[in-house]
Amino acid sequence: MKTSLIQNSSPELIRGTGLTKSYSTEQGLIRALGRVDIVIGGAQTIALVGPSGCGKSTLLLLLAGLEKPDSGKLLFKSTPLAQPPREIALVLQDYGLFPWKSVRSNIELGLKIRRETIDWSEIMELLNELDISDKLDAYPQQLSGGQKQRVALARALVLNPTLLLLDEPFAALDTLNRERLQELSEKLWRQRRFSMALVTHNIQEAVRLGQTILVMGGTPGRILSVIENHEACAPEYFGTPYFYEKCSQVRTQLESVA
Amino acid sequence: MSNKSGYILAVTLLLCFWQFGAMMAGPNVVATPLATLEKLLIESQSQRFWKHVEASSFRIFCALVISFVTAIPLGLYLGSSRRADRIAKPLIYLTYPVPKIVFLPLVLLIFGIGDLSKIMLLSLIMFFQLLITARDSARAVSKAAKYSLKSLGGNRWDLFVHVIWPSTLPSVFTALRIATGTVVAVLFFVESIGARYGIGFYILDAWGRADVPQIYAGITVLALMGVVLYETFDILERVYCRWNQL
């Protein structure tokens, strides 16, 4: 089954058509993705949910330009996506911070590599917002999980991405920290209005942050259903009866996939 | 326990065992620590003794530099390129286990009897240990770290500078310590052939004259050279791998 997701908002950033991806392992060929169509654009937020191994993270890596699809077409702003575009930033599940670099060096690394001007006054504003401005000289291993995630977010956001990709960003955090970071992500999105695609196992997280929720499943992984959730990221949405209604809807879809 | 008190304890223990061994074996076989110290104090006033120290230090230093600049970049390259590693692996595995000292006649033939042959042999011994450690450490760099760097816009050079090199540096220091230990031990052997200066020659010369305190003075100098090198590596590691000491 092939499910298309077409978002009406413009401008269109990424269009993937018929994306497939397999990995060869010692156990043989693993087909991770099977003919996925996806369109992302227009300061929208998307949450990808589904059981483990359904290809969510693989899809995110394709969208980031870090892996190439075996077949299908992947366009970024109507041109084939050959390598990671400057306008896309990625936050990985294990934060992706480099333990040999201080928080300061981690944050400015992307800008340095791209030979962009480093405006620390602007960065400090963001770090104050993220409540990590006093951690600049620390190393990642001296930070808590929540602080590491904030640094990873800061490193991605200083690049001013038009599309932010998050791979299970809050999975390793305790409930309180997770909720704080969800709230912070909402706030940052409202301020900056980038497109955001988030992979998560957490239903509440998906409903809170994903204006479109893509339920993935099957082997190889495909998008099995699309749930519209326009109120996501709006203030006061979290915890409302409508929010929980959406959560049950997503749960029902996930149970049918499982 | 601090570094200083650790050394005091180690030296005290070593001196106790040494003194006990000297008492058991007799002064014609093992010189006492005191006799060795007296000899060292006398020798340290002669220019010839310092020439021996200088010759050995020079050979070790050159071998360190040559093996480092050849083995580390090659090892890191092989560790990051599966294709290159597949080609080089059989050659490395065939040559690594062969004791390099057996190449001494060949090395002497190619590089002559002077310093160069000794330095080349020492370099050859260090080369493989550094190469394999660097290759394995580069191979162990996680895919997540590579994705992370690439997502920031990094190319292959950035990957090397910001990920592979810094993440493998602690292992490189470990390899340097291990290889240096081997090299100081082998130094004694290479300096026994065609050398006029060097601590290895100094010990063998004393051996020929049955000058037991001088033999032990030479052994002590080798141990001290090891300490200087290891401490230097420790300092460099503290400076360049601060993150690993937290």
Interface residues (C-beta under 8 A of the other chain):
Chain A: L61 A64 L66 Q83 P84 R86 I88 A89 L90 L92 Q93 D94 G96 L97 F98 P99 W100 K101 L109 G110 I113 R114 Y139 Q141 Q142 R155 L159
Chain B: A144 A145 Y147 S148 L149 K150 S151 L152 G153 G154 D158 H162 V163 P166 S167 L169 C241 R242 W243 N244 L246
